[in-house]
Amino acid sequence: MAKKRTSRQRKNTSQPKTPPVSDAIIRQTEQARTRDVVRGLELDGDDIERSLLLGQNQDAIASVVGEEHAEELRGLAREANQVRSRGGKRVLILPGILGSTLAVDGNTVWFDPIDIARGKLALLALGASDDKVESNGVFWPTYTELYLKLRIAGFRPEYFHFDWRKPIADAGKRLAKLIGKEASGNQPISLVAHSMGGLVCRSAIKQLETKAESLISQSILLGTPNFGSFAPAMVMTNDYSTVQWMEKLDLVNPAGSLATNVFSTFIGLTEMLPEAGRSGEADLFKTESYPTGERSVRSDVLKKADGLQARLAGGSDKIWMFVGTGLETVVGVTKSERDQSKFEYQLSPAGDETVPLELAELPGARHRYCKVSHGKLPRNNEVIRATIDVLANGSTSLLHATPDAAVRSISPPISPAIASRTRLQRADQENRRGLGLNDGDLQAALEPLLAVEAPADTTPPSVASLLPSSQPIVIGRKYQNRLDLRLTFGDIGDAQGRAIMLGLFKDVRPGGARINLTSNFAGTLLCLGGALLFEYRRLWCVESIKE
């Protein structure tokens, strides 16, 4: 991404400092500048359309989004360039959390893999009296397709980026000021907002009061956590995969310090915790609700972040909420009864992998539903078509009118291993760090929130990564339990799964295999209602027998 100087340098006495960077790290990071994926992630969102039109940075763009999608974007850019949208409806696109790029003293740090490897994420810590961080663009892989398709449809889209570390009301105030200055009853502005951006919209509507009715035509919110998400709690306890990837990419700051000293200072992130009464038994705005000894949780930040709902406008028929659901999502957290130093997470397919369904739905707003993950909502073709439909016609019949009742079921709690993906575990095993992370690693780091398509990791996973799935599938018109099969190398005794089926026999009484397994695992064999069951460590094995 281009290193823009957006503010004058000032003498700084309180801005966080990064530890010294060794010559070896400097050499390693300089060598990485030639990697296509690094160049692609550094591209400026404001300049991406020009690159697409002129055929520039083709390898860099394709390395991030894939050759097929890169070619699609080039075609969209050419088509958008032929459209004259003068006089078209003005649309502001608001990115979600992490979706705005952030610069320190004019130098883009988020998301620049080289600066992160050199420890500069520490400069984003919130709290310095002379904070020099500014938003300076959007993360282009997530929002370019939406932008170009709005152009092609005859609208005049613009990005409204913001500093997602700071209180949501700060960005809402700036948005309200812009709308109040540039919109009118004859030329109202429409808003299309992803995730946290939807909360900024609701904050601006609240601050505009009665003027919002005439100045804002429609607000379309994509996956907005209207009543919160459990992702911030996972971030603060270092259970979230994006934070773990940043720890691996950072070669300078001590292990664990990004969650403790950086991400935990972000008031905007913390505001998105579910309020008391919507987070189960725990009040996540109180430090005692967190695992014992958790140093990343800051009582002063929790106090400032509490009470977001009072600072937001409620739902109305001019607000459309597009909700992702049907994907396994954390819908609750509790301190583990077995280990008070850890959270246990409750899962349900009622959500978009990041925001639970019941925390996304906004009373009074109009809703449409789709089975699309949180980060992919802004670039999903059907979601974009529905967005254009609402902007053009004031309503849409696209997507689904109601969520499937089946996805509201809740599965039992599981351990925090949910936060650790197979690719992350493989990077651990192979000791990949810094810019030694491969292209897929860098893309996977952002996938939960920004949906960068990471190429498949063809390396067989560790047996320790095997977890059962609770999502149903349909076979022959009947709901059946889903069975995920993966081949893996390793010792089955090291598996951490809650339940693993080793053998299913019909009309055949197990013999040698069962005897060998029992002997090898030193397990106790039981007969329960026609099923043979034994336990070894944390592994449960079931052999079903038909008498």
C-alpha positions as CSV (number, residue, x, y, z in Angstrom):
1,M,0.0,0.0,0.0
2,A,1.3,3.5,-0.8
3,K,2.9,5.3,2.1
4,K,0.9,8.4,2.2
5,R,1.8,11.3,4.5
6,T,-1.5,12.4,5.9
7,S,-0.4,14.5,8.9
8,R,2.4,16.7,10.0
9,Q,4.9,15.2,12.3
10,R,4.8,16.4,15.9
11,K,7.1,15.9,18.8
12,N,5.8,12.8,20.7
13,T,6.4,12.0,24.3
14,S,3.7,9.4,25.0
15,Q,3.1,7.5,21.7
16,P,4.0,3.8,22.2
17,K,7.5,2.8,21.1
18,T,8.4,-0.4,19.3
19,P,11.5,-2.3,20.5
20,P,14.6,-2.0,18.4
21,V,14.6,-3.9,15.1
22,S,17.6,-6.0,14.4
23,D,19.5,-5.9,11.2
24,A,18.5,-9.5,10.5
25,I,14.8,-8.6,10.7
26,I,15.3,-5.6,8.4
27,R,17.1,-7.8,5.8
28,Q,14.3,-10.4,6.0
29,T,11.5,-7.9,5.6
30,E,13.2,-6.1,2.8
31,Q,13.6,-9.3,0.9
32,A,9.9,-9.9,1.3
33,R,9.0,-6.8,-0.6
34,T,9.4,-8.7,-3.8
35,R,6.7,-11.2,-2.9
36,D,3.5,-10.8,-4.9
37,V,1.2,-11.3,-1.9
38,V,3.0,-8.7,0.2
39,R,2.8,-6.2,-2.7
40,G,-0.8,-7.0,-3.2
41,L,-1.8,-6.5,0.4
42,E,0.1,-3.2,0.4
43,L,-1.8,-1.8,-2.6
44,D,-3.8,1.4,-1.9
45,G,-7.6,0.9,-2.0
46,D,-7.9,4.3,-3.7
47,D,-5.6,3.2,-6.5
48,I,-6.8,-0.3,-7.1
49,E,-9.3,0.7,-9.9
50,R,-6.5,2.4,-11.8
51,S,-4.3,-0.7,-11.5
52,L,-7.2,-2.9,-12.7
53,L,-7.9,-0.6,-15.7
54,L,-4.3,-0.3,-16.8
55,G,-3.3,-3.9,-16.1
56,Q,-0.8,-2.9,-13.4
57,N,0.2,-5.1,-10.4
58,Q,-1.6,-8.1,-12.0
59,D,0.4,-10.7,-10.2
60,A,0.2,-8.9,-6.9
61,I,-3.6,-8.6,-7.2
62,A,-4.1,-12.2,-8.3
63,S,-1.9,-13.5,-5.4
64,V,-4.4,-12.0,-3.0
65,V,-7.8,-12.8,-4.5
66,G,-7.0,-15.5,-7.0
67,E,-6.6,-15.2,-10.8
68,E,-10.2,-15.9,-11.5
69,H,-11.5,-13.2,-9.2
70,A,-8.7,-10.8,-10.4
71,E,-9.9,-11.2,-14.0
72,E,-13.5,-10.6,-12.8
73,L,-12.4,-7.4,-11.1
74,R,-10.6,-6.2,-14.2
75,G,-13.8,-6.8,-16.3
76,L,-15.9,-4.9,-13.7
77,A,-13.4,-2.0,-13.7
78,R,-13.6,-1.7,-17.5
79,E,-17.4,-1.8,-17.4
80,A,-17.6,0.7,-14.6
81,N,-15.3,3.0,-16.5
82,Q,-17.9,3.2,-19.3
83,V,-20.7,4.3,-17.0
84,R,-21.4,7.9,-16.5
85,S,-23.1,8.1,-13.1
86,R,-23.3,11.9,-12.8
87,G,-26.6,12.6,-11.1
88,G,-26.8,9.1,-9.7
89,K,-27.7,8.4,-6.1
90,R,-24.8,9.0,-3.7
91,V,-23.9,5.9,-1.6
92,L,-21.4,5.8,1.2
93,I,-19.7,2.5,1.8
94,L,-18.6,1.9,5.4
95,P,-16.2,-1.0,6.1
96,G,-16.2,-3.2,9.1
97,I,-13.7,-3.5,11.9
98,L,-10.2,-4.0,10.4
99,G,-11.6,-2.9,7.1
100,S,-10.2,0.6,7.2
101,T,-6.4,0.9,6.7
102,L,-4.6,2.8,9.5
103,A,-1.5,5.0,9.2
104,V,0.9,6.2,11.9
105,D,2.2,9.6,11.0
106,G,1.3,9.0,7.4
107,N,2.9,5.5,7.1
108,T,0.3,2.7,6.6
109,V,0.7,0.1,9.3
110,W,-2.6,-1.8,9.0
111,F,-2.5,-3.9,6.9
112,D,1.2,-3.8,5.9
113,P,2.8,-7.2,6.5
114,I,6.3,-5.7,6.6
115,D,5.5,-3.1,9.2
116,I,3.7,-5.6,11.3
117,A,6.7,-7.9,11.1
118,R,8.9,-5.0,12.3
119,G,6.7,-4.6,15.4
120,K,4.8,-1.5,14.4
121,L,1.4,-2.8,15.5
122,A,2.4,-1.6,18.9
123,L,2.0,2.0,17.6
124,L,-1.7,1.4,17.2
125,A,-2.2,1.1,21.0
126,L,-4.9,3.5,22.0
127,G,-4.4,5.9,25.0
128,A,-1.6,8.3,24.0
129,S,-2.6,11.9,24.4
130,D,-1.1,12.7,21.0
131,D,-2.2,9.7,19.1
132,K,-1.0,10.0,15.6
133,V,-3.0,7.2,14.0
134,E,-5.5,8.1,11.2
135,S,-7.6,6.0,8.8
136,N,-6.4,6.5,5.3
137,G,-8.4,4.0,3.1
138,V,-10.1,0.7,2.9
139,F,-9.0,-2.9,2.6
140,W,-9.5,-3.3,-1.2
141,P,-9.9,-7.2,-1.4
142,T,-13.1,-7.0,0.6
143,Y,-14.9,-3.9,-0.8
144,T,-13.7,-3.4,-4.4
145,E,-16.3,-5.7,-6.0
146,L,-19.2,-4.0,-4.2
147,Y,-17.8,-0.5,-5.1
148,L,-17.5,-1.4,-8.8
149,K,-20.9,-3.0,-9.1
150,L,-22.6,0.0,-7.5
151,R,-20.8,2.1,-10.1
152,I,-22.1,-0.1,-12.9
153,A,-25.6,0.2,-11.5
154,G,-25.5,3.9,-11.9
155,F,-24.8,5.0,-8.3
156,R,-22.0,7.2,-7.0
157,P,-20.3,5.2,-4.3
158,E,-17.7,6.6,-2.0
159,Y,-15.8,5.1,0.9
160,F,-16.2,6.4,4.4
161,H,-13.3,4.9,6.2
162,F,-12.8,5.4,10.0
163,D,-10.5,4.6,12.9
164,W,-12.0,1.4,14.3
165,R,-9.9,1.5,17.4
166,K,-11.8,4.5,18.8
167,P,-15.3,4.9,20.2
168,I,-18.0,4.2,17.6
169,A,-19.6,7.6,18.4
170,D,-16.4,9.3,17.2
171,A,-16.9,8.0,13.7
172,G,-20.6,8.5,14.0
173,K,-20.1,12.1,14.8
174,R,-17.9,12.6,11.7
175,L,-20.4,10.7,9.5
176,A,-23.3,12.8,10.9
177,K,-21.4,16.0,10.1
178,L,-20.7,14.9,6.6
179,I,-24.3,14.0,5.9
180,G,-25.6,17.2,7.5
181,K,-23.3,19.2,5.3
182,E,-23.6,17.4,1.9
183,A,-27.1,15.8,1.9
184,S,-30.4,17.5,1.5
185,G,-34.1,16.5,1.3
186,N,-33.8,16.6,-2.5
187,Q,-30.5,14.7,-2.6
188,P,-30.4,12.3,0.4
189,I,-27.5,9.9,0.9
190,S,-27.7,6.1,1.2
191,L,-25.5,4.1,3.4
192,V,-24.2,0.6,2.9
193,A,-22.3,-0.6,5.9
194,H,-20.5,-3.8,6.8
195,S,-20.2,-5.2,10.3
196,M,-19.0,-2.4,12.7
197,G,-19.7,0.2,10.0
198,G,-23.4,-0.5,10.6
199,L,-23.0,0.6,14.2
200,V,-21.3,3.8,13.0
201,C,-24.4,4.4,10.8
202,R,-26.8,3.9,13.7
203,S,-24.6,6.3,15.8
204,A,-24.8,8.9,13.1
205,I,-28.6,8.5,12.8
206,K,-28.9,9.0,16.5
207,Q,-26.8,12.2,16.4
208,L,-28.7,13.6,13.4
209,E,-32.0,13.1,15.3
210,T,-35.1,14.1,13.3
211,K,-32.9,15.4,10.4
212,A,-31.9,11.8,9.6
213,E,-35.4,11.1,8.1
214,S,-34.9,13.5,5.2
215,L,-31.1,13.3,4.8
216,I,-30.7,9.5,4.7
217,S,-32.5,7.5,2.0
218,Q,-31.7,4.0,3.2
219,S,-29.3,2.2,5.4
220,I,-28.3,-1.3,4.4
221,L,-26.3,-3.1,7.1
222,L,-24.4,-6.3,6.2
223,G,-23.7,-8.6,9.2
224,T,-23.7,-5.8,11.7
225,P,-23.4,-7.0,15.4
226,N,-26.3,-4.8,16.5
227,F,-26.2,-6.3,20.0
228,G,-22.6,-7.5,20.0
229,S,-20.4,-10.4,19.2
230,F,-18.2,-12.7,21.3
231,A,-15.3,-12.1,19.0
232,P,-14.0,-9.2,21.1
233,A,-13.8,-11.4,24.2
234,M,-11.9,-14.0,22.2
235,V,-9.5,-11.2,21.0
236,M,-8.9,-10.0,24.6
237,T,-8.1,-13.5,25.8
238,N,-5.9,-14.2,22.8
239,D,-8.2,-16.9,21.5
240,Y,-9.0,-15.3,18.2
241,S,-7.1,-16.5,15.1
242,T,-6.4,-13.1,13.7
243,V,-4.6,-12.0,16.8
244,Q,-2.7,-15.3,16.9
245,W,-1.6,-14.8,13.3
246,M,-0.5,-11.2,14.1
247,E,1.6,-12.7,17.0
248,K,3.3,-15.0,14.5
249,L,3.9,-12.3,11.9
250,D,5.4,-9.9,14.5
251,L,9.1,-10.6,15.0
252,V,9.8,-7.8,17.5
253,N,7.2,-7.6,20.3
254,P,7.1,-10.2,23.1
255,A,4.7,-13.1,22.7
256,G,1.3,-12.3,24.0
257,S,1.9,-8.5,24.1
258,L,-0.4,-7.7,21.1
259,A,-3.5,-8.9,22.9
260,T,-2.4,-7.4,26.3
261,N,-0.9,-4.0,25.1
262,V,-2.6,-3.3,21.8
263,F,-5.9,-4.9,21.0
264,S,-7.2,-4.7,24.5
265,T,-6.9,-0.9,24.4
266,F,-9.4,-0.5,21.5
267,I,-12.6,1.0,22.8
268,G,-14.4,0.5,19.5
269,L,-13.7,-3.2,19.6
270,T,-14.7,-3.5,23.2
271,E,-18.0,-1.7,22.6
272,M,-19.1,-4.6,20.5
273,L,-19.2,-7.0,23.4
274,P,-22.8,-8.3,24.1
275,E,-24.4,-6.3,26.9
276,A,-25.4,-7.9,30.2
277,G,-28.4,-10.1,29.6
278,R,-27.3,-11.0,26.1
279,S,-24.1,-12.8,26.9
280,G,-25.5,-15.7,29.0
281,E,-24.6,-15.7,32.7
282,A,-21.5,-13.6,32.3
283,D,-21.4,-9.8,32.2
284,L,-18.5,-9.3,29.8
285,F,-18.1,-5.6,30.8
286,K,-16.9,-6.8,34.2
287,T,-13.4,-8.1,34.7
288,E,-14.5,-10.9,37.1
289,S,-16.3,-12.5,34.2
290,Y,-13.0,-13.2,32.4
291,P,-10.6,-16.1,33.1
292,T,-8.6,-15.8,36.2
293,G,-5.2,-14.2,35.7
294,E,-6.2,-12.7,32.3
295,R,-3.9,-9.7,32.0
296,S,-5.3,-8.5,28.7
297,V,-8.7,-7.3,30.1
298,R,-8.7,-3.6,31.1
299,S,-11.3,-2.4,33.5
300,D,-11.0,1.2,32.3
301,V,-11.6,0.2,28.7
302,L,-14.6,-1.9,29.7
303,K,-16.1,1.0,31.6
304,K,-15.7,3.4,28.7
305,A,-17.2,0.9,26.3
306,D,-20.2,-0.1,28.3
307,G,-23.7,1.2,27.3
308,L,-23.3,1.4,23.6
309,Q,-27.0,0.7,22.9
310,A,-28.0,4.1,24.5
311,R,-25.7,5.8,21.9
312,L,-27.3,4.1,18.9
313,A,-30.6,4.7,17.0
314,G,-33.1,1.9,17.0
315,G,-34.4,0.0,14.0
316,S,-36.8,1.5,11.4
317,D,-38.3,0.6,8.1
318,K,-35.6,2.6,6.4
319,I,-32.9,0.2,7.8
320,W,-32.3,-3.1,6.0
321,M,-30.4,-5.8,7.8
322,F,-28.8,-8.5,5.7
323,V,-28.0,-11.4,8.1
324,G,-25.7,-14.3,7.5
325,T,-26.7,-17.5,9.2
326,G,-26.4,-21.3,9.1
327,L,-22.7,-21.3,9.9
328,E,-21.1,-22.4,13.1
329,T,-20.7,-19.4,15.4
330,V,-19.7,-18.7,19.0
331,V,-23.0,-17.8,20.7
332,G,-21.8,-17.9,24.4
333,V,-18.8,-17.9,26.6
334,T,-18.3,-19.2,30.2
335,K,-15.3,-19.7,32.4
336,S,-14.3,-23.4,32.3
337,E,-15.4,-25.3,35.4
338,R,-12.3,-27.5,34.9
339,D,-9.9,-24.6,34.4
340,Q,-10.8,-21.1,35.6
341,S,-8.0,-19.7,33.5
342,K,-9.8,-20.4,30.3
343,F,-13.0,-19.6,28.5
344,E,-15.3,-22.3,27.1
345,Y,-17.2,-21.4,24.0
346,Q,-20.7,-22.4,23.1
347,L,-21.4,-23.0,19.4
348,S,-24.5,-22.9,17.2
349,P,-25.1,-22.8,13.5
350,A,-27.3,-19.8,14.1
351,G,-24.9,-17.1,13.0
352,D,-22.4,-16.1,10.3
353,E,-19.2,-17.5,12.0
354,T,-18.7,-14.2,13.8
355,V,-22.0,-12.6,14.8
356,P,-24.8,-14.7,16.4
357,L,-28.2,-14.5,14.6
358,E,-30.0,-13.2,17.7
359,L,-27.4,-10.5,18.2
360,A,-27.6,-9.4,14.6
361,E,-31.3,-9.0,14.3
362,L,-32.5,-5.4,14.9
363,P,-36.1,-4.9,16.0
364,G,-38.0,-2.5,13.8
365,A,-35.6,-3.0,10.8
366,R,-36.3,-5.0,7.7
367,H,-34.4,-8.3,7.4
368,R,-33.2,-10.6,4.7
369,Y,-31.2,-13.8,5.4
370,C,-28.5,-15.7,3.6
371,K,-26.0,-18.5,4.3
372,V,-22.9,-16.3,3.8
373,S,-20.0,-15.9,6.3
374,H,-19.4,-12.6,7.9
375,G,-16.3,-11.5,6.0
376,K,-17.8,-12.5,2.6
377,L,-21.1,-10.6,2.9
378,P,-19.7,-7.4,1.1
379,R,-18.4,-9.5,-1.9
380,N,-21.2,-12.0,-2.2
381,N,-23.0,-11.6,-5.6
382,E,-26.5,-12.3,-4.2
383,V,-26.0,-9.9,-1.3
384,I,-24.7,-7.2,-3.7
385,R,-27.7,-7.8,-6.0
386,A,-30.1,-7.4,-3.1
387,T,-28.2,-4.2,-2.0
388,I,-28.6,-2.7,-5.5
389,D,-32.3,-3.7,-5.5
390,V,-33.0,-1.9,-2.2
391,L,-31.0,1.2,-3.3
392,A,-32.9,1.3,-6.7
393,N,-36.4,0.3,-5.6
394,G,-36.6,0.7,-1.9
395,S,-37.2,-3.0,-1.3
396,T,-36.0,-6.5,-2.4
397,S,-37.4,-10.0,-2.6
398,L,-33.9,-11.4,-3.0
399,L,-32.2,-13.5,-0.3
400,H,-34.5,-15.2,2.2
401,A,-37.3,-13.6,4.2
402,T,-36.8,-15.8,7.3
403,P,-34.0,-17.8,8.8
404,D,-34.3,-21.6,8.8
405,A,-35.6,-22.6,12.2
406,A,-33.3,-25.6,12.3
407,V,-30.2,-23.3,12.5
408,R,-31.3,-21.9,15.9
409,S,-30.4,-25.1,17.7
410,I,-27.4,-24.9,20.1
411,S,-24.6,-27.5,20.5
412,P,-22.8,-28.2,23.8
413,P,-19.8,-26.0,24.8
414,I,-16.3,-26.9,23.5
415,S,-12.8,-25.9,24.4
416,P,-11.0,-22.8,23.1
417,A,-9.4,-25.0,20.4
418,I,-12.1,-23.7,18.1
419,A,-10.1,-20.5,17.7
420,S,-7.1,-22.4,16.4
421,R,-7.4,-23.4,12.7
422,T,-5.5,-26.2,11.0
423,R,-3.3,-23.8,9.1
424,L,-2.3,-22.0,12.3
425,Q,-1.4,-25.3,13.9
426,R,0.7,-26.3,10.9
427,A,2.5,-23.0,11.1
428,D,3.3,-23.8,14.7
429,Q,4.5,-27.3,13.9
430,E,6.8,-26.0,11.1
431,N,7.9,-22.9,13.2
432,R,6.8,-20.5,10.5
433,R,7.1,-16.9,11.7
434,G,7.4,-13.4,10.4
435,L,7.5,-13.1,6.7
436,G,8.5,-16.8,6.7
437,L,4.7,-17.3,6.8
438,N,3.5,-18.4,3.4
439,D,1.0,-16.6,1.1
440,G,-1.9,-18.7,2.4
441,D,-0.9,-17.9,6.0
442,L,-1.0,-14.1,5.4
443,Q,-4.4,-14.5,3.7
444,A,-5.8,-16.8,6.4
445,A,-4.9,-14.2,9.1
446,L,-7.6,-11.9,7.8
447,E,-10.2,-14.4,6.6
448,P,-12.7,-14.4,9.6
449,L,-13.5,-10.7,9.2
450,L,-12.3,-9.6,5.8
451,A,-12.7,-12.8,3.7
452,V,-9.5,-12.9,1.9
453,E,-9.6,-16.3,0.0
454,A,-6.7,-18.3,1.4
455,P,-5.7,-21.2,-0.8
456,A,-6.3,-24.6,0.6
457,D,-3.6,-26.0,2.9
458,T,-2.9,-29.4,1.4
459,T,-0.6,-30.4,4.3
460,P,-2.3,-33.1,6.4
461,P,-3.5,-31.7,9.7
462,S,-2.3,-32.9,13.1
463,V,-4.6,-35.3,14.9
464,A,-4.8,-32.8,17.7
465,S,-6.8,-30.5,15.4
466,L,-9.7,-32.9,14.8
467,L,-13.0,-31.6,16.2
468,P,-16.4,-33.0,15.5
469,S,-19.0,-30.8,13.6
470,S,-22.5,-30.1,14.9
471,Q,-23.9,-28.9,11.6
472,P,-26.7,-31.0,10.1
473,I,-26.7,-32.1,6.5
474,V,-29.7,-33.3,4.4
475,I,-29.5,-36.8,3.0
476,G,-32.5,-38.1,1.2
477,R,-34.9,-35.4,2.5
478,K,-34.0,-36.3,6.1
479,Y,-31.7,-34.4,8.5
480,Q,-28.8,-36.6,9.4
481,N,-25.7,-35.9,11.5
482,R,-22.8,-34.6,9.6
483,L,-19.6,-36.7,9.5
484,D,-16.4,-35.0,8.5
485,L,-13.7,-37.4,7.4
486,R,-10.1,-36.2,7.2
487,L,-6.9,-38.3,6.7
488,T,-4.1,-37.3,9.0
489,F,-0.7,-38.4,10.2
490,G,0.0,-38.9,13.8
491,D,-0.8,-40.9,16.9
492,I,-4.6,-41.3,17.5
493,G,-3.9,-41.2,21.2
494,D,-2.9,-37.6,20.8
495,A,-6.3,-36.6,19.4
496,Q,-8.2,-33.9,21.3
497,G,-11.6,-34.5,19.8
498,R,-14.7,-34.8,22.1
499,A,-16.1,-37.8,20.2
500,I,-14.5,-39.9,17.4
501,M,-16.1,-42.8,15.7
502,L,-13.5,-45.5,15.1
503,G,-15.8,-48.2,13.7
504,L,-19.4,-48.7,12.7
505,F,-20.3,-52.3,12.1
506,K,-23.6,-53.6,10.9
507,D,-24.5,-57.3,11.1
508,V,-20.9,-58.0,12.1
509,R,-19.7,-58.5,15.6
510,P,-16.3,-56.7,16.0
511,G,-13.5,-59.0,16.8
512,G,-9.8,-58.5,16.3
513,A,-9.9,-54.7,15.7
514,R,-11.7,-54.1,18.9
515,I,-9.5,-56.4,20.9
516,N,-6.3,-54.7,19.5
517,L,-7.6,-51.2,20.2
518,T,-8.6,-52.1,23.7
519,S,-5.2,-53.6,24.3
520,N,-3.3,-50.7,22.8
521,F,-5.4,-48.0,24.6
522,A,-5.5,-49.9,28.0
523,G,-9.2,-48.9,27.9
524,T,-12.1,-50.3,29.9
525,L,-14.6,-52.1,27.6
526,L,-18.3,-51.7,28.5
527,C,-21.5,-52.9,26.9
528,L,-24.3,-50.4,26.8
529,G,-27.5,-51.2,25.0
530,G,-25.9,-53.1,22.2
531,A,-23.0,-50.7,21.8
532,L,-19.4,-51.4,22.9
533,L,-17.8,-48.3,24.4
534,F,-14.5,-47.6,26.0
535,E,-12.6,-44.5,27.0
536,Y,-8.9,-43.7,26.7
537,R,-7.7,-40.3,27.9
538,R,-10.1,-37.8,26.3
539,L,-10.9,-40.1,23.4
540,W,-14.3,-41.8,23.1
541,C,-14.7,-44.7,20.8
542,V,-18.0,-46.4,19.9
543,E,-18.6,-49.6,18.0
544,S,-22.3,-50.3,17.2
545,I,-23.4,-53.9,17.1
546,K,-26.6,-55.2,15.6
547,E,-27.5,-58.4,17.5
